[in-house]
């Protein structure tokens, strides 16, 4: 059974950790977003419409609404949105490969970390 390329509604750190572990060796792109954030909506629709299919064999995309999921926002010290964390599950557990704000260089960061 293959895992989904896009998974929404992550609400706890355990949900995120389990989702990344299910992704095995794929890069996990976590976008911290909010319903009121205009740039977030634009980037999220771009991810859903083009990036998920382009990177379906090498990456999973997760969206975390910071207003609905304070635990995750606090755990990752999210102060502004959109905010990204690129993560991977490895032998030593889940590791953060890259952290950045805004979606301008999203494709570049994905390419550097797959």
LINSULGI-V222464 format. One record per backbone hydrogen bond with DSSP energy under -0.5 kcal/mol. NH is the residue of the N-H (numbers start at 1). CO is the residue of the C=O. If there is no record, write none. Layout:
nh = <NH,NH>
co = <CO,CO>
//
This chain:
nh = <7,10,16,17,18,19,20,21,22,23,24,26,27,28,29,29,30,30,31,31,32,32,33,33,37,38,41,42,43,44,45,46,47,48,49,50,51,52,54,55,56,58,59,60,61,62,63,64,66,66,69,73,74,75,76,77,78,79,82,83,84,85,86,87,87,88,89,90,90,93,95,97,97,98,100,102,106,109,110,111,112,113,113,114>
co = <61,63,12,13,14,15,16,17,18,19,21,23,58,87,27,60,28,85,29,62,30,83,31,64,34,36,37,38,39,40,41,42,43,44,45,46,46,47,50,51,53,55,55,27,5,29,7,31,33,64,65,69,70,71,72,74,73,77,32,32,100,30,98,28,85,95,24,88,93,90,88,86,95,86,84,82,103,105,106,107,108,109,110,110>
//
